[in-house]
Amino acid sequence: MKKILLLLFIMSSELLFAQKDTLTSTVYNFKSLAKIEDDNRISTSIIKPISTKFLESLRMHHTTLKPGHQLRPSHIQETDEELIIVQEGKLTVTINKETKELGPGSVMVILAGDDQMMNNFGNTNASYYVLIYKSKKSRVGLEKGKSAMLDWNETVYKAHDKGGRRDFFNRPTGTLDRLEMHVTFLNEGLKSHDPHKHLAEEIILMIEGDATMSVDDKVFQGGKGDLFYLSSGSFHGIQNTGKGQASYFAFQFN
């Protein structure tokens, strides 16, 4: 009997731990988050290290790099991958000795083991979001492609009856079977689609406007700079509930 009670205690403890440390669908309202400032930059932690259905570790922050400063010397992310989105200003980015100047809306995917460096050589602040993640499974030996720098102006805008869209990529990485990313432009009052679900987890990052996200039996509100996280298998749908057109990055991963 004691052994059975001990086993039940261990199982319940593991379940409680898993629930506490696994991310569920939610919204992160950027203005309410604490900021830390020094001589070089302003940093805001959005998602603190946590696991998800497909990720062993996920964390996200926002950084404003002040004019004339370097983020840090050239370095290598040993095991994690990074997805970086430029919000404002211009960043001069070097990945594996290839250098590119990237403006607002531009995106970087930096794979584990690749050398990287970022500088703000301009006269204004450069702000960007950084998503750092590591998959729960290994894709050793499988096709992973290369790190990439995608300038906003190099993407093609495609208009449709609800607004428009810009596609960035749909690809495997070193740790993910699929990483898909696009920007949606949604006209005032419209829904992007009826509530639906999919296997992949998804993050929606608001660029402009206000939106309402329904997730299962919950409703979340978000505006410019806010982020919605949607867990795998959740019924969700987004609607533009503000004035004028809304736009947002959407990226799925599994």
N, C-alpha and C positions, 0 to 999 in steps of 0.2 A: 504493500500500500504506500509506504514512504517513497519507494522508487517511482510509483505512478504519479504521486503528488509532485515530486521533484521534476519529473519529465514535463508535466503540465506547466509548472512554474517557468521552466526554461523556455518552453514553446511560447507561452504568453509574453515573456520578456523579449524574445526575439521578434515577435509580431509587433509589440509596442515600439521597439527600436527601429524596425523597418518603417513603420508608419511615420515616426518622427523624422527620419532621415531621408525620406523619399518625397520629392517635390510633387505637389498636386496642382491642378489648374488654378490660376490666380492672376491678379493684376499687380504690377509694381508702378505706383504713381511717383514719378521722378521728383517732383517738387518736395515731397514729404521725406525724402531720403537725406541722411546726414552727409555733409561734405567736409573733406579735409584739404586744407590749402597749405602749400609751402612756396618757396621762391620760384620754383620751376613749374608747378602744376596744381590743379584742383582735381581731387579724386572723389568719386562717389561709388560706393559699393551697392550694386543693385541686387544680385543674387549671390549670397554667400555659399561656399562650397557645400554641395549637396548631391545626392544621387537621383537618377530618374530611371524609368523602365529600361532604357538602352544605354545610359551613361553611368559609368562608375563615379565620375565626378563632373560637376557643372558649376561654373561660377561666372559672374558677369560684372563688369564695372564700366563706369563712364569717366573719361579723363579729359581735362582741358589743359593742353600744353601751351605754356605762355610763349610769346614771341622770342625767337633766337635761342630756344632751348632744345636739348636732345632728351628724348625719353630716358634712354640709358645706352651704354655702349653696345656695340654689336654683340649679340648673344644667341644662344640656341635653346629652343624649347625642347627639352630632352624627350618627354613622353606624351605631352599634351598637344593638341592642335588649337589654333586660334582662328576666330572669325572676327574681323575688325571692320566697322562701318564708320566712315567719316561723316560727321554731322555738320560741322562748320569749319571754315578756314581751309588751309591747305597743309598737307603733310608730305614731306619728302621721305619716301620709303625705299629701303634697300633690302632685297631678299636674294640671298645667294649671289651677290655682286651685281644684280640687276636693279637699277634705280629708276623710280618713277615719281612724279609729283601728282598727288591725288587730291581732288577737291570734294565738296559736299556730295553725298550719295555714293561715293566710290567705296569699293569693297575689297578686302584682302582675305584670302584663305592661306594660312601658314601651317604647313604640315610639320609633324615632329621631326627633329633632326636638321631642319633648315635654319640657316643663319639669317638674322633679321636685325634691322635698325630703323628707327623713326626719328625725324627731326622736324622742327618748325622753324624754317628759315624766313618766314614772313614777318609782317609788322603787326599782325592781329593774332588773337588766340586761335588755336586749332583744337576742335573738340571731336571726340570719337568714342564709340562703344566697343568694348572688347569682350568677346565670349570665349572662354577657355574651357575645353572639355576633353574627356577621355572616355572611350567606349568600354563597355563591360566585356566585349569579346575582341579577339585578335584577328587581324586580317593579314597576318604575316604571309608573304609570298604572293598575295593577290594584287591585282592592279590598283594603284592608288592615285595615279596621276601626279601632277606637280603643284607646288604652291602657286597661287595666282593673284595678280593685281588687276582689278577690273574698274576702269574709270567710268563714272556715270555717263559721260558724253559719248562713250563707245557703245552703250547699250541702245537698242532700238525701241522707240515708243510705238506701241500698237493700240490704236483706239478700238473700243467696242461699245455696245449699247449702254453699258453702265458706267463707262468712264474710259479706262485704259490700263495698260500694263507694260512693264519693262522686265524682261527675263535676264537673269544673271548667270545661273548655271544649274545643272542637274547632273550630279556626278558622284562617284565613290571617292573616298579619301583613304588615308592610311588606317583609320579606325572605324569609319562609318561605311555601311553598304550604300547609303544614299544621303546626299546633302543637296537639297533643292532650295533655290532662293529666287524671289522675284519681288517687284514692287507693284502694288495695286493702287490705282486712282479710282475712287468711288464717288459718284455724283451725289449731291445732297439728297438726303432722305431715303437712299436706296440700300438694300441688302446686297452683299456680295453674292450670296447664295443661300438657299434654305439650310437649316441646321443639318449637319452631316458629321460623319466620323471617319477616321482612317487609322491605320496602324501606326504611322509615323507620329512622333511628337512634333509640336509646332510652336514657334515663337512669332508673335506679331509685334512689331516696333513702330509706333505711330510717328510719322514724319510731320504731317499737318492735319489740322481739323480735330473733331471730336467723334468718338464712336462708342457704341454699346456692344459688348460681347456677351452673348448668352452661352453658358456652358452647363449642360445637363439642367439642373434645377436652380442654377445661380445666374445672376446678372452682374457684370462688371462694367464700370465706366472708365474711359481713358481718353487722354488728349495728347497733344504734341509732347514727344519725349517719353511717354509712358509705354509700358511693355506688358503684353498678355502672354502668359505661358499656358499652353493647352496640352494636357496629358494624353497619352496614347489611348485611343478608343473612346474619348469623350465626345458627346454630341455638342457641336458648337456652331455659332453663326455670328457674323459681325454686320452691323448696320451703321451707316453714317448718320449720326444724330445731331450734327452741328450745322453751321451755316457754310455754304460753299462746298467745294470738293475736298474730300479727305484723302490722304495717301498714307501708305504704310508698307514697310518691309514685311514679307512673310517668308520664313524659312522652316522647312521640315527636315527631320533627320531620324534615321533608324539604323 
